[in-house]
Every structure is written in C-alpha cells, then in structure tokens.
Amino acid sequence: MGADNWRRCPKCLKVENSKREAEIERVSNQYGKIPVAEFTRAAAAAEKPIVLGETLREDYELGINDNGEYEVSFSASCQKCGFKFNHSHSEMSIF
C-alpha cells in the first residue's frame, strides 16, 4: 500500500534546529575574535534555512466497518530517525 502523505519529520526538524542554534551561538562567540570577512561568511552559513526531505510517511484510514462502528486510524514513521506515532479511535455510530 502507498503512503497517504509524506512530509518533513518533526523530530528531525527539532534536531536540525538545535544544531543550527548551536552553530549560530558558536559563530556569535567568534565576533571580534576573527577577521570580519571570515565572521561574515560563517554567520551567513549558520543562518542558512534548514532543508529537509520529506521522510515522514503518514498513513490513515477512516470509515464505518460492517458492524456499524466508526473507525479512524493514523500512523506516522520517519525513515531517517525512526520516529513513530500511532493513534486510533472507534465508536458506535447511531443508526
């Protein structure tokens, strides 16, 4: 079965944000200690936007089964970091 959706993984994004913040802090600490041109290059590199592929696969189903029970299920998993999330809910429909 194919995936219902692909998107950026929130866990991978959090890790990359932490790395980026640490690099910005490291470069900021170099202000006045390294040549201006070198600082400018390092600062520009640290401020680059985070580019992540869509590694989070999302699958979902919803509907009423043969017993008249409404069911919803959602699962997500990241191929890169192994993040997983599952959720399901069901309840009897009124008929």
N, C-alpha and C positions, 0 to 999 in steps of 0.2 A: 504494500500500500504506500502511496506517496504521501509526503507531508502536506498538511493543510496550510502551513505557513512557515517561513524562515525569517529570522530577524537577528539583530545583534544580541548577544548574551549579556544580561545584566551583571553577572558575576565577572565575566571577562572585562566588561567596561569598568567596573569598580577597580579591578586590579590595574588596568591601564591608567585610570585616573590617578591612582595612588603613585604609580611610577612617574607619571607626568608631574604631579605636585612635588615629589621628592627632587626631581631634576630641576624644576623651577627654583626650589629652595637652594639647591646646591649652586646653581648659577648665580642666584641673588647674593649668596655669600661671597662670590668672587668679585663683586662690584668694587672697583678701586684697587684691586689686587692684581689684575691682569690688564693687558693693553685694551683700549676702547674697542678696536676692531674685533678682537677675539671675544670680548664680552658681548658685543652686539650680535655676532654670529651665534654664540652659544645661547643667548637669550631668545633669538629668533627660532632656533632649533627646538628649544624647550617649550615654546609656545605653540608649536605646530598642532593642528587639530588631531584628535585620535581617530585613526582609521581602522575599523574592524570589519571583518567579513560577517556575513550572516551565517553563524554557526549554530544558532539555537533553533532546533526543529520543534514546531508546535503541531500537535495533533488534537483534534476534538471531534466529538460526536454528540448529537442531541436528537431526541425524538421520543416517541411513545412506543414501548415494546408491546408484544402480543398480550400481556397481562393487563394492559392499560396503565402501566406505570411510566411516568415521565422520567427520562434519564438524561443527565448531562455529564460528560467526562472530558477532561482536559489533561494533557501531559506535555511536558517540555523537557528537552535534554540538549545539552551542548556537546558537540563533537570535539571541541578543543579542550575544555576544562573539566568536563564530566558533570557539570551542574545538572540536577534533575528536580522536577516538580511534577506532582500529580494531584489532581483534585477530581472528585466525582460527587454527584448528588442525585438522589432519586426520590420521588414521591408519587403517591397515588393520584391519578387525575380523577376529576369528578365527572362521572357520566352515568 
